[in-house]
Amino acid sequence: MPIKLILVIALAVFVSVFTGLNLENKCTFWFFHNFKDLPVVAVIFGAFILGVIVTLPVSLISRGRKNRDKDMMKK
């Protein structure tokens, strides 16, 4: 248990240092239009959130299919 806590704290420190060092960095992002001077941190967090949004329905549908298949096998 303490090892997990230490790892979570280390990860939080790494993310905060990474965020702090990249606040001033800007980049250009293309998504059917060029978005200029976006903060790198915003692009990374946006990609992470988009990944979560896409992954949640896929995993929930997959879990529902597995449960349905198990019920069919029992019958």
PDB file of N, CA, C and O in Angstrom:
ATOM      1  N   MET A   1       0.817  -1.207   0.000  1.00  0.00           N
ATOM      2  CA  MET A   1       0.000   0.000   0.000  1.00  0.00           C
ATOM      3  C   MET A   1       0.857   1.266   0.000  1.00  0.00           C
ATOM      4  O   MET A   1       0.564   2.183  -0.767  1.00  0.00           O
ATOM      5  N   PRO A   2       1.909   1.356   0.833  1.00  0.00           N
ATOM      6  CA  PRO A   2       2.724   2.575   0.807  1.00  0.00           C
ATOM      7  C   PRO A   2       3.436   2.781  -0.534  1.00  0.00           C
ATOM      8  O   PRO A   2       3.691   3.917  -0.932  1.00  0.00           O
ATOM      9  N   ILE A   3       3.755   1.688  -1.230  1.00  0.00           N
ATOM     10  CA  ILE A   3       4.434   1.829  -2.518  1.00  0.00           C
ATOM     11  C   ILE A   3       3.496   2.487  -3.530  1.00  0.00           C
ATOM     12  O   ILE A   3       3.924   3.331  -4.317  1.00  0.00           O
ATOM     13  N   LYS A   4       2.229   2.106  -3.511  1.00  0.00           N
ATOM     14  CA  LYS A   4       1.259   2.730  -4.423  1.00  0.00           C
ATOM     15  C   LYS A   4       1.112   4.214  -4.119  1.00  0.00           C
ATOM     16  O   LYS A   4       1.034   5.035  -5.033  1.00  0.00           O
ATOM     17  N   LEU A   5       1.076   4.553  -2.849  1.00  0.00           N
ATOM     18  CA  LEU A   5       0.968   5.957  -2.452  1.00  0.00           C
ATOM     19  C   LEU A   5       2.178   6.748  -2.926  1.00  0.00           C
ATOM     20  O   LEU A   5       2.037   7.855  -3.444  1.00  0.00           O
ATOM     21  N   ILE A   6       3.353   6.188  -2.751  1.00  0.00           N
ATOM     22  CA  ILE A   6       4.578   6.858  -3.197  1.00  0.00           C
ATOM     23  C   ILE A   6       4.565   7.034  -4.712  1.00  0.00           C
ATOM     24  O   ILE A   6       4.962   8.088  -5.210  1.00  0.00           O
ATOM     25  N   LEU A   7       4.116   6.023  -5.455  1.00  0.00           N
ATOM     26  CA  LEU A   7       4.047   6.121  -6.904  1.00  0.00           C
ATOM     27  C   LEU A   7       3.047   7.185  -7.356  1.00  0.00           C
ATOM     28  O   LEU A   7       3.314   7.919  -8.308  1.00  0.00           O
ATOM     29  N   VAL A   8       1.906   7.274  -6.686  1.00  0.00           N
ATOM     30  CA  VAL A   8       0.913   8.289  -7.029  1.00  0.00           C
ATOM     31  C   VAL A   8       1.458   9.691  -6.749  1.00  0.00           C
ATOM     32  O   VAL A   8       1.266  10.606  -7.550  1.00  0.00           O
ATOM     33  N   ILE A   9       2.131   9.855  -5.621  1.00  0.00           N
ATOM     34  CA  ILE A   9       2.720  11.157  -5.293  1.00  0.00           C
ATOM     35  C   ILE A   9       3.808  11.515  -6.304  1.00  0.00           C
ATOM     36  O   ILE A   9       3.892  12.663  -6.740  1.00  0.00           O
ATOM     37  N   ALA A  10       4.638  10.545  -6.679  1.00  0.00           N
ATOM     38  CA  ALA A  10       5.688  10.796  -7.667  1.00  0.00           C
ATOM     39  C   ALA A  10       5.083  11.173  -9.014  1.00  0.00           C
ATOM     40  O   ALA A  10       5.589  12.064  -9.695  1.00  0.00           O
ATOM     41  N   LEU A  11       4.005  10.501  -9.401  1.00  0.00           N
ATOM     42  CA  LEU A  11       3.332  10.833 -10.655  1.00  0.00           C
ATOM     43  C   LEU A  11       2.743  12.244 -10.606  1.00  0.00           C
ATOM     44  O   LEU A  11       2.836  12.992 -11.580  1.00  0.00           O
ATOM     45  N   ALA A  12       2.141  12.603  -9.481  1.00  0.00           N
ATOM     46  CA  ALA A  12       1.577  13.949  -9.334  1.00  0.00           C
ATOM     47  C   ALA A  12       2.678  15.012  -9.404  1.00  0.00           C
ATOM     48  O   ALA A  12       2.483  16.069 -10.004  1.00  0.00           O
ATOM     49  N   VAL A  13       3.806  14.739  -8.805  1.00  0.00           N
ATOM     50  CA  VAL A  13       4.931  15.688  -8.863  1.00  0.00           C
ATOM     51  C   VAL A  13       5.438  15.808 -10.295  1.00  0.00           C
ATOM     52  O   VAL A  13       5.712  16.912 -10.765  1.00  0.00           O
ATOM     53  N   PHE A  14       5.565  14.671 -10.997  1.00  0.00           N
ATOM     54  CA  PHE A  14       6.027  14.697 -12.381  1.00  0.00           C
ATOM     55  C   PHE A  14       5.075  15.500 -13.263  1.00  0.00           C
ATOM     56  O   PHE A  14       5.520  16.319 -14.067  1.00  0.00           O
ATOM     57  N   VAL A  15       3.779  15.274 -13.122  1.00  0.00           N
ATOM     58  CA  VAL A  15       2.796  15.990 -13.938  1.00  0.00           C
ATOM     59  C   VAL A  15       2.834  17.488 -13.624  1.00  0.00           C
ATOM     60  O   VAL A  15       2.763  18.309 -14.539  1.00  0.00           O
ATOM     61  N   SER A  16       2.941  17.847 -12.371  1.00  0.00           N
ATOM     62  CA  SER A  16       2.961  19.271 -12.025  1.00  0.00           C
ATOM     63  C   SER A  16       4.239  19.948 -12.525  1.00  0.00           C
ATOM     64  O   SER A  16       4.189  21.092 -12.975  1.00  0.00           O
ATOM     65  N   VAL A  17       5.384  19.259 -12.453  1.00  0.00           N
ATOM     66  CA  VAL A  17       6.627  19.833 -12.976  1.00  0.00           C
ATOM     67  C   VAL A  17       6.537  19.969 -14.491  1.00  0.00           C
ATOM     68  O   VAL A  17       6.918  21.001 -15.044  1.00  0.00           O
ATOM     69  N   PHE A  18       6.033  18.930 -15.171  1.00  0.00           N
ATOM     70  CA  PHE A  18       5.868  18.975 -16.616  1.00  0.00           C
ATOM     71  C   PHE A  18       4.956  20.117 -17.026  1.00  0.00           C
ATOM     72  O   PHE A  18       5.245  20.834 -17.985  1.00  0.00           O
ATOM     73  N   THR A  19       3.869  20.288 -16.312  1.00  0.00           N
ATOM     74  CA  THR A  19       2.926  21.375 -16.613  1.00  0.00           C
ATOM     75  C   THR A  19       3.574  22.728 -16.381  1.00  0.00           C
ATOM     76  O   THR A  19       3.446  23.633 -17.205  1.00  0.00           O
ATOM     77  N   GLY A  20       4.257  22.866 -15.281  1.00  0.00           N
ATOM     78  CA  GLY A  20       4.899  24.141 -14.966  1.00  0.00           C
ATOM     79  C   GLY A  20       5.964  24.535 -15.968  1.00  0.00           C
ATOM     80  O   GLY A  20       6.105  25.715 -16.289  1.00  0.00           O
ATOM     81  N   LEU A  21       6.716  23.564 -16.466  1.00  0.00           N
ATOM     82  CA  LEU A  21       7.778  23.873 -17.420  1.00  0.00           C
ATOM     83  C   LEU A  21       7.248  24.153 -18.822  1.00  0.00           C
ATOM     84  O   LEU A  21       7.943  24.769 -19.630  1.00  0.00           O
ATOM     85  N   ASN A  22       6.037  23.713 -19.122  1.00  0.00           N
ATOM     86  CA  ASN A  22       5.502  23.883 -20.472  1.00  0.00           C
ATOM     87  C   ASN A  22       4.396  24.935 -20.573  1.00  0.00           C
ATOM     88  O   ASN A  22       3.699  24.988 -21.586  1.00  0.00           O
ATOM     89  N   LEU A  23       4.224  25.750 -19.575  1.00  0.00           N
ATOM     90  CA  LEU A  23       3.163  26.757 -19.620  1.00  0.00           C
ATOM     91  C   LEU A  23       3.411  27.803 -20.698  1.00  0.00           C
ATOM     92  O   LEU A  23       2.461  28.307 -21.297  1.00  0.00           O
ATOM     93  N   GLU A  24       4.649  28.132 -20.950  1.00  0.00           N
ATOM     94  CA  GLU A  24       4.971  29.176 -21.919  1.00  0.00           C
ATOM     95  C   GLU A  24       5.107  28.647 -23.342  1.00  0.00           C
ATOM     96  O   GLU A  24       5.077  29.435 -24.287  1.00  0.00           O
ATOM     97  N   ASN A  25       5.256  27.349 -23.520  1.00  0.00           N
ATOM     98  CA  ASN A  25       5.459  26.784 -24.850  1.00  0.00           C
ATOM     99  C   ASN A  25       4.152  26.782 -25.634  1.00  0.00           C
ATOM    100  O   ASN A  25       3.098  26.414 -25.115  1.00  0.00           O
ATOM    101  N   LYS A  26       4.242  27.194 -26.881  1.00  0.00           N
ATOM    102  CA  LYS A  26       3.066  27.260 -27.763  1.00  0.00           C
ATOM    103  C   LYS A  26       3.295  26.344 -28.958  1.00  0.00           C
ATOM    104  O   LYS A  26       4.435  26.061 -29.327  1.00  0.00           O
ATOM    105  N   CYS A  27       2.213  25.890 -29.551  1.00  0.00           N
ATOM    106  CA  CYS A  27       2.322  25.040 -30.731  1.00  0.00           C
ATOM    107  C   CYS A  27       1.146  25.315 -31.662  1.00  0.00           C
ATOM    108  O   CYS A  27       0.174  25.976 -31.297  1.00  0.00           O
ATOM    109  N   THR A  28       1.268  24.787 -32.869  1.00  0.00           N
ATOM    110  CA  THR A  28       0.199  24.884 -33.849  1.00  0.00           C
ATOM    111  C   THR A  28      -0.458  23.514 -33.944  1.00  0.00           C
ATOM    112  O   THR A  28       0.224  22.496 -34.059  1.00  0.00           O
ATOM    113  N   PHE A  29      -1.776  23.496 -33.895  1.00  0.00           N
ATOM    114  CA  PHE A  29      -2.530  22.246 -33.925  1.00  0.00           C
ATOM    115  C   PHE A  29      -3.460  22.284 -35.123  1.00  0.00           C
ATOM    116  O   PHE A  29      -4.172  23.265 -35.337  1.00  0.00           O
ATOM    117  N   TRP A  30      -3.451  21.202 -35.911  1.00  0.00           N
ATOM    118  CA  TRP A  30      -4.307  21.138 -37.083  1.00  0.00           C
ATOM    119  C   TRP A  30      -5.414  20.128 -36.856  1.00  0.00           C
ATOM    120  O   TRP A  30      -5.146  18.961 -36.569  1.00  0.00           O
ATOM    121  N   PHE A  31      -6.644  20.565 -36.982  1.00  0.00           N
ATOM    122  CA  PHE A  31      -7.808  19.686 -36.981  1.00  0.00           C
ATOM    123  C   PHE A  31      -8.804  20.301 -37.953  1.00  0.00           C
ATOM    124  O   PHE A  31      -9.754  20.972 -37.550  1.00  0.00           O
ATOM    125  N   PHE A  32      -8.570  20.060 -39.242  1.00  0.00           N
ATOM    126  CA  PHE A  32      -9.334  20.638 -40.343  1.00  0.00           C
ATOM    127  C   PHE A  32      -9.265  22.163 -40.364  1.00  0.00           C
ATOM    128  O   PHE A  32      -9.965  22.805 -41.146  1.00  0.00           O
ATOM    129  N   HIS A  33      -8.451  22.725 -39.536  1.00  0.00           N
ATOM    130  CA  HIS A  33      -8.184  24.158 -39.473  1.00  0.00           C
ATOM    131  C   HIS A  33      -6.923  24.321 -38.636  1.00  0.00           C
ATOM    132  O   HIS A  33      -6.716  23.573 -37.681  1.00  0.00           O
ATOM    133  N   ASN A  34      -6.088  25.274 -38.977  1.00  0.00           N
ATOM    134  CA  ASN A  34      -4.881  25.515 -38.191  1.00  0.00           C
ATOM    135  C   ASN A  34      -5.205  26.377 -36.981  1.00  0.00           C
ATOM    136  O   ASN A  34      -5.662  27.511 -37.119  1.00  0.00           O
ATOM    137  N   PHE A  35      -4.966  25.833 -35.803  1.00  0.00           N
ATOM    138  CA  PHE A  35      -5.103  26.597 -34.565  1.00  0.00           C
ATOM    139  C   PHE A  35      -3.699  26.968 -34.128  1.00  0.00           C
ATOM    140  O   PHE A  35      -2.891  26.091 -33.819  1.00  0.00           O
ATOM    141  N   LYS A  36      -3.400  28.256 -34.100  1.00  0.00           N
ATOM    142  CA  LYS A  36      -2.051  28.715 -33.805  1.00  0.00           C
ATOM    143  C   LYS A  36      -1.936  29.196 -32.368  1.00  0.00           C
ATOM    144  O   LYS A  36      -2.895  29.674 -31.762  1.00  0.00           O
ATOM    145  N   ASP A  37      -0.733  29.051 -31.854  1.00  0.00           N
ATOM    146  CA  ASP A  37      -0.361  29.539 -30.523  1.00  0.00           C
ATOM    147  C   ASP A  37      -1.200  28.935 -29.404  1.00  0.00           C
ATOM    148  O   ASP A  37      -1.617  29.639 -28.484  1.00  0.00           O
ATOM    149  N   LEU A  38      -1.444  27.642 -29.484  1.00  0.00           N
ATOM    150  CA  LEU A  38      -2.110  26.937 -28.389  1.00  0.00           C
ATOM    151  C   LEU A  38      -1.063  26.457 -27.397  1.00  0.00           C
ATOM    152  O   LEU A  38       0.002  25.999 -27.812  1.00  0.00           O
ATOM    153  N   PRO A  39      -1.332  26.547 -26.106  1.00  0.00           N
ATOM    154  CA  PRO A  39      -0.378  26.012 -25.132  1.00  0.00           C
ATOM    155  C   PRO A  39      -0.239  24.497 -25.291  1.00  0.00           C
ATOM    156  O   PRO A  39      -1.226  23.792 -25.503  1.00  0.00           O
ATOM    157  N   VAL A  40       0.981  24.015 -25.187  1.00  0.00           N
ATOM    158  CA  VAL A  40       1.253  22.586 -25.323  1.00  0.00           C
ATOM    159  C   VAL A  40       0.477  21.798 -24.273  1.00  0.00           C
ATOM    160  O   VAL A  40      -0.046  20.723 -24.566  1.00  0.00           O
ATOM    161  N   VAL A  41       0.399  22.318 -23.067  1.00  0.00           N
ATOM    162  CA  VAL A  41      -0.305  21.626 -21.982  1.00  0.00           C
ATOM    163  C   VAL A  41      -1.782  21.458 -22.327  1.00  0.00           C
ATOM    164  O   VAL A  41      -2.359  20.404 -22.059  1.00  0.00           O
ATOM    165  N   ALA A  42      -2.395  22.465 -22.910  1.00  0.00           N
ATOM    166  CA  ALA A  42      -3.810  22.385 -23.272  1.00  0.00           C
ATOM    167  C   ALA A  42      -4.036  21.327 -24.345  1.00  0.00           C
ATOM    168  O   ALA A  42      -5.031  20.604 -24.304  1.00  0.00           O
ATOM    169  N   VAL A  43      -3.123  21.231 -25.300  1.00  0.00           N
ATOM    170  CA  VAL A  43      -3.256  20.224 -26.353  1.00  0.00           C
ATOM    171  C   VAL A  43      -3.120  18.818 -25.770  1.00  0.00           C
ATOM    172  O   VAL A  43      -3.872  17.918 -26.144  1.00  0.00           O
ATOM    173  N   ILE A  44      -2.175  18.626 -24.867  1.00  0.00           N
ATOM    174  CA  ILE A  44      -1.976  17.312 -24.252  1.00  0.00           C
ATOM    175  C   ILE A  44      -3.176  16.926 -23.402  1.00  0.00           C
ATOM    176  O   ILE A  44      -3.664  15.800 -23.503  1.00  0.00           O
ATOM    177  N   PHE A  45      -3.661  17.836 -22.568  1.00  0.00           N
ATOM    178  CA  PHE A  45      -4.829  17.518 -21.739  1.00  0.00           C
ATOM    179  C   PHE A  45      -6.073  17.307 -22.586  1.00  0.00           C
ATOM    180  O   PHE A  45      -6.906  16.458 -22.266  1.00  0.00           O
ATOM    181  N   GLY A  46      -6.206  18.069 -23.663  1.00  0.00           N
ATOM    182  CA  GLY A  46      -7.334  17.869 -24.568  1.00  0.00           C
ATOM    183  C   GLY A  46      -7.293  16.490 -25.208  1.00  0.00           C
ATOM    184  O   GLY A  46      -8.324  15.827 -25.321  1.00  0.00           O
ATOM    185  N   ALA A  47      -6.116  16.056 -25.624  1.00  0.00           N
ATOM    186  CA  ALA A  47      -5.973  14.722 -26.205  1.00  0.00           C
ATOM    187  C   ALA A  47      -6.292  13.642 -25.175  1.00  0.00           C
ATOM    188  O   ALA A  47      -6.907  12.631 -25.513  1.00  0.00           O
ATOM    189  N   PHE A  48      -5.885  13.841 -23.931  1.00  0.00           N
ATOM    190  CA  PHE A  48      -6.175  12.885 -22.868  1.00  0.00           C
ATOM    191  C   PHE A  48      -7.679  12.790 -22.624  1.00  0.00           C
ATOM    192  O   PHE A  48      -8.229  11.692 -22.534  1.00  0.00           O
ATOM    193  N   ILE A  49      -8.333  13.925 -22.519  1.00  0.00           N
ATOM    194  CA  ILE A  49      -9.782  13.938 -22.267  1.00  0.00           C
ATOM    195  C   ILE A  49     -10.539  13.320 -23.431  1.00  0.00           C
ATOM    196  O   ILE A  49     -11.496  12.576 -23.219  1.00  0.00           O
ATOM    197  N   LEU A  50     -10.127  13.615 -24.648  1.00  0.00           N
ATOM    198  CA  LEU A  50     -10.759  13.016 -25.818  1.00  0.00           C
ATOM    199  C   LEU A  50     -10.570  11.497 -25.815  1.00  0.00           C
ATOM    200  O   LEU A  50     -11.487  10.760 -26.179  1.00  0.00           O
ATOM    201  N   GLY A  51      -9.405  11.033 -25.414  1.00  0.00           N
ATOM    202  CA  GLY A  51      -9.160   9.596 -25.303  1.00  0.00           C
ATOM    203  C   GLY A  51     -10.070   8.939 -24.280  1.00  0.00           C
ATOM    204  O   GLY A  51     -10.578   7.843 -24.517  1.00  0.00           O
ATOM    205  N   VAL A  52     -10.281   9.591 -23.151  1.00  0.00           N
ATOM    206  CA  VAL A  52     -11.185   9.058 -22.128  1.00  0.00           C
ATOM    207  C   VAL A  52     -12.613   9.007 -22.651  1.00  0.00           C
ATOM    208  O   VAL A  52     -13.321   8.022 -22.439  1.00  0.00           O
ATOM    209  N   ILE A  53     -13.034  10.057 -23.330  1.00  0.00           N
ATOM    210  CA  ILE A  53     -14.402  10.116 -23.864  1.00  0.00           C
ATOM    211  C   ILE A  53     -14.633   9.009 -24.886  1.00  0.00           C
ATOM    212  O   ILE A  53     -15.713   8.420 -24.927  1.00  0.00           O
ATOM    213  N   VAL A  54     -13.630   8.724 -25.710  1.00  0.00           N
ATOM    214  CA  VAL A  54     -13.774   7.679 -26.727  1.00  0.00           C
ATOM    215  C   VAL A  54     -13.693   6.286 -26.094  1.00  0.00           C
ATOM    216  O   VAL A  54     -14.402   5.375 -26.522  1.00  0.00           O
ATOM    217  N   THR A  55     -12.850   6.112 -25.095  1.00  0.00           N
ATOM    218  CA  THR A  55     -12.624   4.802 -24.496  1.00  0.00           C
ATOM    219  C   THR A  55     -13.787   4.335 -23.620  1.00  0.00           C
ATOM    220  O   THR A  55     -14.098   3.145 -23.605  1.00  0.00           O
ATOM    221  N   LEU A  56     -14.423   5.230 -22.903  1.00  0.00           N
ATOM    222  CA  LEU A  56     -15.497   4.836 -21.992  1.00  0.00           C
ATOM    223  C   LEU A  56     -16.642   4.094 -22.678  1.00  0.00           C
ATOM    224  O   LEU A  56     -16.998   3.007 -22.223  1.00  0.00           O
ATOM    225  N   PRO A  57     -17.232   4.618 -23.738  1.00  0.00           N
ATOM    226  CA  PRO A  57     -18.320   3.867 -24.376  1.00  0.00           C
ATOM    227  C   PRO A  57     -17.860   2.515 -24.941  1.00  0.00           C
ATOM    228  O   PRO A  57     -18.589   1.526 -24.871  1.00  0.00           O
ATOM    229  N   VAL A  58     -16.660   2.484 -25.494  1.00  0.00           N
ATOM    230  CA  VAL A  58     -16.156   1.228 -26.053  1.00  0.00           C
ATOM    231  C   VAL A  58     -16.003   0.180 -24.965  1.00  0.00           C
ATOM    232  O   VAL A  58     -16.394  -0.971 -25.160  1.00  0.00           O
ATOM    233  N   SER A  59     -15.439   0.555 -23.820  1.00  0.00           N
ATOM    234  CA  SER A  59     -15.252  -0.417 -22.746  1.00  0.00           C
ATOM    235  C   SER A  59     -16.594  -0.835 -22.126  1.00  0.00           C
ATOM    236  O   SER A  59     -16.764  -1.992 -21.744  1.00  0.00           O
ATOM    237  N   LEU A  60     -17.528   0.089 -22.026  1.00  0.00           N
ATOM    238  CA  LEU A  60     -18.834  -0.267 -21.467  1.00  0.00           C
ATOM    239  C   LEU A  60     -19.598  -1.207 -22.399  1.00  0.00           C
ATOM    240  O   LEU A  60     -20.252  -2.141 -21.935  1.00  0.00           O
ATOM    241  N   ILE A  61     -19.520  -0.972 -23.689  1.00  0.00           N
ATOM    242  CA  ILE A  61     -20.178  -1.864 -24.648  1.00  0.00           C
ATOM    243  C   ILE A  61     -19.531  -3.232 -24.608  1.00  0.00           C
ATOM    244  O   ILE A  61     -20.226  -4.248 -24.653  1.00  0.00           O
ATOM    245  N   SER A  62     -18.206  -3.274 -24.525  1.00  0.00           N
ATOM    246  CA  SER A  62     -17.494  -4.545 -24.473  1.00  0.00           C
ATOM    247  C   SER A  62     -17.874  -5.327 -23.218  1.00  0.00           C
ATOM    248  O   SER A  62     -18.079  -6.540 -23.277  1.00  0.00           O
ATOM    249  N   ARG A  63     -17.968  -4.643 -22.099  1.00  0.00           N
ATOM    250  CA  ARG A  63     -18.337  -5.307 -20.850  1.00  0.00           C
ATOM    251  C   ARG A  63     -19.760  -5.851 -20.932  1.00  0.00           C
ATOM    252  O   ARG A  63     -20.033  -6.949 -20.446  1.00  0.00           O
ATOM    253  N   GLY A  64     -20.660  -5.095 -21.538  1.00  0.00           N
ATOM    254  CA  GLY A  64     -22.044  -5.545 -21.691  1.00  0.00           C
ATOM    255  C   GLY A  64     -22.139  -6.780 -22.562  1.00  0.00           C
ATOM    256  O   GLY A  64     -22.934  -7.677 -22.281  1.00  0.00           O
ATOM    257  N   ARG A  65     -21.344  -6.840 -23.606  1.00  0.00           N
ATOM    258  CA  ARG A  65     -21.347  -8.015 -24.482  1.00  0.00           C
ATOM    259  C   ARG A  65     -20.805  -9.239 -23.765  1.00  0.00           C
ATOM    260  O   ARG A  65     -21.329 -10.339 -23.941  1.00  0.00           O
ATOM    261  N   LYS A  66     -19.760  -9.065 -22.954  1.00  0.00           N
ATOM    262  CA  LYS A  66     -19.203 -10.198 -22.209  1.00  0.00           C
ATOM    263  C   LYS A  66     -20.229 -10.743 -21.220  1.00  0.00           C
ATOM    264  O   LYS A  66     -20.395 -11.956 -21.094  1.00  0.00           O
ATOM    265  N   ASN A  67     -20.916  -9.841 -20.520  1.00  0.00           N
ATOM    266  CA  ASN A  67     -21.938 -10.283 -19.567  1.00  0.00           C
ATOM    267  C   ASN A  67     -23.087 -10.981 -20.286  1.00  0.00           C
ATOM    268  O   ASN A  67     -23.609 -11.977 -19.785  1.00  0.00           O
ATOM    269  N   ARG A  68     -23.485 -10.484 -21.437  1.00  0.00           N
ATOM    270  CA  ARG A  68     -24.557 -11.106 -22.198  1.00  0.00           C
ATOM    271  C   ARG A  68     -24.136 -12.490 -22.690  1.00  0.00           C
ATOM    272  O   ARG A  68     -24.937 -13.424 -22.673  1.00  0.00           O
ATOM    273  N   ASP A  69     -22.888 -12.626 -23.128  1.00  0.00           N
ATOM    274  CA  ASP A  69     -22.398 -13.925 -23.585  1.00  0.00           C
ATOM    275  C   ASP A  69     -22.339 -14.933 -22.445  1.00  0.00           C
ATOM    276  O   ASP A  69     -22.640 -16.111 -22.638  1.00  0.00           O
ATOM    277  N   LYS A  70     -21.956 -14.479 -21.269  1.00  0.00           N
ATOM    278  CA  LYS A  70     -21.921 -15.380 -20.109  1.00  0.00           C
ATOM    279  C   LYS A  70     -23.324 -15.855 -19.748  1.00  0.00           C
ATOM    280  O   LYS A  70     -23.515 -17.023 -19.408  1.00  0.00           O
ATOM    281  N   ASP A  71     -24.309 -14.957 -19.819  1.00  0.00           N
ATOM    282  CA  ASP A  71     -25.687 -15.324 -19.535  1.00  0.00           C
ATOM    283  C   ASP A  71     -26.217 -16.333 -20.565  1.00  0.00           C
ATOM    284  O   ASP A  71     -26.964 -17.248 -20.216  1.00  0.00           O
ATOM    285  N   MET A  72     -25.832 -16.163 -21.813  1.00  0.00           N
ATOM    286  CA  MET A  72     -26.270 -17.089 -22.857  1.00  0.00           C
ATOM    287  C   MET A  72     -25.644 -18.471 -22.652  1.00  0.00           C
ATOM    288  O   MET A  72     -26.291 -19.487 -22.903  1.00  0.00           O
ATOM    289  N   MET A  73     -24.391 -18.510 -22.198  1.00  0.00           N
ATOM    290  CA  MET A  73     -23.715 -19.789 -21.956  1.00  0.00           C
ATOM    291  C   MET A  73     -24.344 -20.534 -20.780  1.00  0.00           C
ATOM    292  O   MET A  73     -24.398 -21.764 -20.783  1.00  0.00           O
ATOM    293  N   LYS A  74     -24.817 -19.802 -19.783  1.00  0.00           N
ATOM    294  CA  LYS A  74     -25.448 -20.433 -18.621  1.00  0.00           C
ATOM    295  C   LYS A  74     -26.787 -21.054 -18.988  1.00  0.00           C
ATOM    296  O   LYS A  74     -27.185 -22.052 -18.387  1.00  0.00           O
ATOM    297  N   LYS A  75     -27.481 -20.493 -19.949  1.00  0.00           N
ATOM    298  CA  LYS A  75     -28.797 -20.996 -20.336  1.00  0.00           C
ATOM    299  C   LYS A  75     -28.611 -22.128 -21.252  1.00  0.00           C
ATOM    300  O   LYS A  75     -29.588 -22.716 -21.713  1.00  0.00           O
TER     301      LYS A  75
END
